[in-house]
Amino acid sequence: MPNPKKHFRPAPQERQAEMNVLPIEKQTQIISALVEGNSIRATARMIGIEHKTVMRVLLRTGDRCAILLNERMRRLSCKVLQLDEIWTYCRKHERFVTGDDNPVEVGDQYVFVAMDSDTKLVPCFRVGKRNAANTWHFVQDLETRLATRVQLTTDGLGPYRNAVEDAFGSNVDYAQLQKIYGASVENETRYSPAVCIGCDLKVVSGDPDPKHVSTSFVERQNLTMRMGTRRFTRLTNGFSKKAENHAAMVAIHFMHHNFARIHKTLRVTPAMAAGLADHVWEPRRNRSSGKLKRG
């Protein structure tokens, strides 16, 4: 008598497909671990999978998060925005980059970040070198996402002036806030933070309200990114080795920040505070398309 189980065995290609599909529970665990500051290999050890599997989930989810953020961050009614850049590096420090390395993907990598002071929403970001070209593209992208006139505050980075003028023209209230740091003090160690002894405020265009000229909120977000993203933790070996993986993790971080993480002061997510969502999003997978969906 034939074995009835034989007729229910999947074909070889079907079995291979089944083995390659990671359960949704483990995919959720991977993303949850990564956005809480765990490294790739630590996440792999905790969940009991290979680190290459973690990286595949990272890349796939990062691509989808970038698409969702691009689609959702439109016609925003932000009023006061703060802009800043957070430093990290990919593969090696800038001083060790040689002629054999790709100068765009290797060395210093900055994340340009815009944050709404009221809702803590991050409408856009850009990963790249801290130069005039990336500054210009970052501000151009920001302008296309806004529905109303805004007040902008940036640090003293020179290219911001031309970039803001090209993107907004006269339809912006813009000020630069340059921090002034004191000289080295006695007994200062190598990693001691410099002492800020003052700020230089310059009105560039429009009529910005001095009460809202600040970069404190976006700088606090930089700390959140360093605490919650292992790639940004200083003095470790968890830094990014590939620019593609780095960009994917940044997209996941800001997707989680905007839609999935409840802000302590607001008691809702930034997206809920901005009217872009009515509930907290959670990672979920559309089994037919393999794409991240809202919770």
Wavefront OBJ file of the C-alpha trace (Angstrom):
o trace
v 0.000 0.000 0.000
v 1.472 3.393 -1.004
v 2.448 5.765 1.732
v -0.244 8.512 1.854
v 2.300 11.050 3.106
v 4.219 10.666 -0.126
v 1.473 12.427 -2.067
v 1.705 15.457 0.222
v 5.429 16.050 -0.063
v 6.208 19.392 -1.689
v 8.316 19.511 -4.799
v 12.040 20.246 -4.271
v 11.643 23.889 -5.311
v 8.651 24.245 -2.962
v 10.626 22.792 -0.068
v 13.479 25.202 -0.798
v 11.059 28.141 -0.787
v 9.573 26.994 2.521
v 13.006 26.753 4.128
v 13.954 30.247 2.955
v 10.917 31.943 4.496
v 11.741 33.175 7.979
v 8.728 33.110 10.317
v 7.129 36.502 10.799
v 7.682 36.260 14.549
v 11.441 36.040 14.066
v 11.463 38.858 11.518
v 9.645 41.041 14.036
v 12.164 40.053 16.711
v 15.031 41.020 14.401
v 13.689 44.502 13.685
v 12.752 45.050 17.331
v 16.268 44.119 18.424
v 17.953 46.328 15.837
v 15.959 49.459 16.700
v 16.766 48.975 20.389
v 20.505 49.239 19.859
v 21.619 45.662 19.236
v 24.260 44.804 16.688
v 23.799 42.386 13.783
v 25.674 39.525 15.437
v 24.141 40.094 18.880
v 20.698 39.952 17.267
v 21.629 36.740 15.459
v 22.802 35.130 18.703
v 19.688 36.125 20.632
v 17.279 34.828 17.996
v 19.317 31.786 16.991
v 19.880 32.487 13.302
v 22.801 33.372 11.044
v 23.963 36.979 10.905
v 23.546 36.938 7.122
v 19.837 36.272 7.615
v 19.632 39.307 9.895
v 21.280 41.448 7.208
v 18.859 40.219 4.544
v 15.901 41.164 6.745
v 17.588 44.508 7.447
v 17.990 45.336 3.763
v 14.502 44.205 2.761
v 12.815 46.072 5.601
v 14.988 49.150 5.119
v 13.999 49.427 1.462
v 10.322 49.172 2.341
v 10.634 51.710 5.156
v 12.293 54.188 2.809
v 9.404 53.795 0.346
v 6.762 54.226 3.048
v 8.445 57.306 4.498
v 8.691 58.853 1.047
v 4.996 58.206 0.426
v 3.696 59.346 3.828
v 5.776 62.477 4.408
v 3.807 64.769 2.098
v 1.830 68.004 2.558
v 3.040 68.388 6.128
v 1.789 71.293 8.222
v 5.009 71.797 10.198
v 5.599 75.273 11.611
v 9.013 75.173 13.293
v 11.791 72.929 12.010
v 15.274 72.242 13.315
v 18.008 70.882 11.026
v 21.217 69.169 12.052
v 23.724 66.506 11.016
v 24.918 63.487 12.979
v 28.340 61.992 12.260
v 29.420 58.397 11.874
v 31.571 56.493 9.408
v 31.419 53.520 7.074
v 34.161 50.861 7.029
v 36.953 53.202 8.164
v 37.617 56.702 9.462
v 38.043 59.416 6.850
v 41.744 59.825 7.580
v 42.372 56.202 6.583
v 40.564 56.402 3.213
v 42.896 55.676 0.291
v 42.673 56.084 -3.446
v 41.460 52.483 -3.777
v 38.317 53.204 -1.724
v 35.050 54.596 -3.035
v 35.113 58.157 -1.598
v 31.302 58.350 -1.590
v 30.642 55.136 0.366
v 33.748 54.860 2.562
v 34.808 57.178 5.365
v 32.752 59.820 7.130
v 28.991 59.511 6.697
v 26.601 62.167 8.000
v 22.854 61.896 8.444
v 21.120 65.180 7.693
v 17.977 65.333 9.849
v 15.004 67.714 9.915
v 12.726 67.641 12.975
v 9.448 69.366 13.753
v 9.765 71.054 17.154
v 6.095 70.564 18.050
v 5.387 66.979 17.003
v 8.993 65.635 16.973
v 8.243 64.288 13.488
v 11.223 63.739 11.164
v 9.862 64.680 7.722
v 13.047 63.836 5.837
v 16.685 62.824 6.180
v 19.663 62.225 3.926
v 22.771 60.052 4.309
v 26.045 61.164 2.765
v 29.062 63.404 2.991
v 28.764 66.736 4.785
v 29.168 68.839 1.673
v 27.300 71.430 -0.378
v 25.748 68.888 -2.763
v 24.127 66.756 -0.070
v 23.047 69.857 1.855
v 21.330 71.212 -1.261
v 19.519 67.933 -2.037
v 18.466 67.559 1.601
v 16.890 71.030 1.770
v 15.248 70.605 -1.644
v 13.661 67.365 -0.470
v 12.456 69.043 2.720
v 10.782 71.886 0.835
v 8.748 69.519 -1.353
v 7.207 67.896 1.745
v 5.888 71.052 3.391
v 2.480 72.637 2.886
v 2.966 75.915 4.760
v 5.558 78.573 5.488
v 7.959 77.421 8.210
v 10.618 78.719 10.533
v 13.972 76.975 10.094
v 16.957 76.802 12.405
v 20.247 75.239 11.340
v 23.757 75.159 12.716
v 26.502 77.278 11.168
v 27.240 74.956 8.231
v 27.933 77.322 5.332
v 26.104 75.526 2.464
v 22.779 75.825 4.288
v 22.409 79.476 3.296
v 22.449 78.905 -0.456
v 20.497 75.664 -0.139
v 17.655 77.301 1.831
v 17.531 80.266 -0.539
v 17.387 78.011 -3.610
v 14.641 75.816 -2.117
v 12.433 78.300 -0.254
v 13.278 81.695 -1.708
v 11.689 84.341 0.506
v 8.961 81.984 1.761
v 10.781 81.028 4.969
v 11.842 82.467 8.316
v 15.394 81.239 8.654
v 18.080 81.671 11.319
v 21.457 80.056 11.922
v 22.607 79.213 15.431
v 26.361 78.790 15.785
v 27.600 77.433 19.107
v 30.801 78.900 20.542
v 33.069 76.507 22.413
v 35.698 77.392 24.968
v 39.373 76.539 24.851
v 40.708 73.300 26.281
v 40.672 73.141 30.030
v 43.155 71.561 32.388
v 42.816 67.811 32.957
v 40.649 67.475 29.847
v 40.726 63.949 28.421
v 40.644 63.006 24.765
v 36.900 62.309 24.703
v 35.783 65.075 27.031
v 33.037 67.219 25.477
v 33.948 70.815 24.711
v 32.370 73.463 26.893
v 29.794 75.644 25.134
v 30.291 79.226 26.312
v 27.723 80.908 24.083
v 25.732 80.993 20.840
v 25.876 83.281 17.846
v 22.407 83.834 16.345
v 22.177 85.189 12.794
v 18.890 85.964 11.059
v 19.342 84.951 7.427
v 15.890 85.590 5.935
v 12.343 86.429 6.974
v 11.364 87.188 10.558
v 12.130 84.144 12.761
v 10.787 84.178 16.299
v 13.826 84.232 18.660
v 11.953 81.985 21.111
v 11.976 79.176 18.551
v 15.530 79.603 17.258
v 17.054 76.422 18.622
v 18.521 73.062 17.625
v 18.007 71.388 21.014
v 15.285 68.959 19.919
v 17.094 67.666 16.859
v 20.343 67.341 18.827
v 18.474 65.303 21.428
v 17.258 63.107 18.568
v 20.900 62.563 17.643
v 21.447 61.091 21.103
v 18.424 58.831 20.618
v 19.910 57.579 17.358
v 23.263 56.836 18.969
v 21.567 55.010 21.834
v 19.131 53.084 19.642
v 21.279 52.264 16.609
v 24.410 50.226 17.205
v 26.079 51.563 14.062
v 26.271 55.018 15.642
v 27.747 53.923 18.986
v 31.235 55.367 19.343
v 34.368 53.333 20.152
v 32.949 49.927 19.213
v 33.317 47.568 16.252
v 29.592 47.740 15.462
v 30.053 50.498 12.863
v 28.730 50.028 9.321
v 30.874 48.189 6.816
v 28.626 48.777 3.786
v 26.887 52.005 2.829
v 23.821 50.038 1.658
v 23.339 48.432 5.081
v 23.947 51.775 6.769
v 21.241 53.532 4.732
v 18.777 50.690 5.352
v 19.230 50.888 9.127
v 18.785 54.677 9.097
v 15.479 54.271 7.221
v 14.279 51.681 9.747
v 15.269 53.944 12.636
v 13.263 56.908 11.360
v 10.298 54.718 10.426
v 10.297 53.394 13.984
v 10.804 56.896 15.404
v 7.917 58.421 13.439
v 5.318 55.669 13.521
v 6.149 53.049 16.159
v 7.818 54.711 19.141
v 5.676 56.612 21.645
v 7.300 59.908 22.597
v 7.462 60.284 26.369
v 6.297 63.904 26.429
v 3.694 63.637 23.672
v 2.435 60.213 24.870
v 1.775 59.345 21.231
v 4.016 58.706 18.258
v 5.224 61.735 16.257
v 3.115 60.567 13.307
v 0.005 60.529 15.499
v 0.837 63.998 16.832
v 1.184 65.251 13.253
v -2.082 63.649 12.132
v -0.420 61.099 9.840
v -1.581 58.058 11.833
v -4.304 57.196 14.322
v -2.523 54.326 16.096
v 0.908 52.920 16.844
v 2.345 50.959 13.936
v 3.916 47.546 14.379
v 6.035 45.416 12.015
v 3.836 43.085 10.006
v 4.434 41.215 6.789
v 2.164 40.914 3.803
v 2.697 37.243 3.047
v 1.692 37.616 -0.593
v 4.042 40.493 -1.418
v 6.698 40.161 1.274
v 6.458 43.852 2.156
v 6.152 45.625 5.449
v 2.622 46.809 6.242
v 1.251 49.097 8.868
v 0.035 47.461 12.040
l 1 2 3 4 5 6 7 8 9 10 11 12 13 14 15 16 17 18 19 20 21 22 23 24 25 26 27 28 29 30 31 32 33 34 35 36 37 38 39 40 41 42 43 44 45 46 47 48 49 50 51 52 53 54 55 56 57 58 59 60 61 62 63 64 65 66 67 68 69 70 71 72 73 74 75 76 77 78 79 80 81 82 83 84 85 86 87 88 89 90 91 92 93 94 95 96 97 98 99 100 101 102 103 104 105 106 107 108 109 110 111 112 113 114 115 116 117 118 119 120 121 122 123 124 125 126 127 128 129 130 131 132 133 134 135 136 137 138 139 140 141 142 143 144 145 146 147 148 149 150 151 152 153 154 155 156 157 158 159 160 161 162 163 164 165 166 167 168 169 170 171 172 173 174 175 176 177 178 179 180 181 182 183 184 185 186 187 188 189 190 191 192 193 194 195 196 197 198 199 200 201 202 203 204 205 206 207 208 209 210 211 212 213 214 215 216 217 218 219 220 221 222 223 224 225 226 227 228 229 230 231 232 233 234 235 236 237 238 239 240 241 242 243 244 245 246 247 248 249 250 251 252 253 254 255 256 257 258 259 260 261 262 263 264 265 266 267 268 269 270 271 272 273 274 275 276 277 278 279 280 281 282 283 284 285 286 287 288 289 290 291 292 293 294 295
